[in-house]
Amino acid sequence: MNVSRNKPLQVTRKGGREADDGMLKKLKSRRSQTEKWPVVTEDELRALGKEISPDHVLGLRTVTKDYLCRLEDNIYNIDFTRFKIRDLDTETVLFEIAKPPNSSVVNEKDSMDLDVAAGRFVRYQFTPAFLKLRTVGATVEFTVGDRPINSFRMIERHYFQGRLLKNFDFDFGFCIPNSRNTCEHIYEFPQLPDDLIRQMVAHPYETRSDSFYFVDNKLIMHNKADYAYNGGL
């Protein structure tokens, strides 16, 4: 499903007032049939010698071993400052983190460890009940630098032991320069077989994800995460 563009992102000018009515935009993932993309390996992408596009990463069939772009490729100075995950069915907030004002370090929560040196890797720990959730909202707040962003897109791919579980594909839309933006990604999770759930609980941090961020179809940021579902056991 394509993302609706009839509502703006919640936007605040840096040091100013909100630039719209403050309504939080909810973004649903595109329905990308990734099995139809030509299979590509991480090594093949590195050997391209050119910019990596969304079509390239949609061909990956396993989690990457390393990052596919450099920190300095983020020429738009996009900085994620707040992140919250909630169960949309019960409105339960599962966790929330925020970067302190005027700081490059993000507060750590008991449920996760953060590589603050690079800010590109997050480790999550959830209870087994998380794997039963069907719809989760992830609210993200981010700032941008002095360049306008015409087309901002994220592709997030989740794997367990090398098997692709789900592909999420979100469009952020246009971002004005020097603004603070907020939106909520709606994650609709597939129903997992009980035997797969048991394996994911029994093998913490073997569930992994790559998050690729593109501006004008050029990869500018790449973040990674891994997950455990044995919390409370």
Secondary structure, 3 states (H helix, E strand, C coil): CCCCCCCCCEEEECCCCECCCCCCEEEECCCCCHHHCCCECHHHHHCCCCCCCHHHHCCECCCCCCCCCCHHHCCCCCEEEEEEEEECCCCEEEEEEECCCCCCCCCCCCCEEECCCCCCEEEEECCHHHHHCCEEEEEEEEECCCCCEEEEEEEEEEEECCEEEEEEEEEEEEECCCEEEEEEEEEECCCCCHHHHHHHHHCCCCEEEEEEEEECCEEEEEEEEEEECCCCC
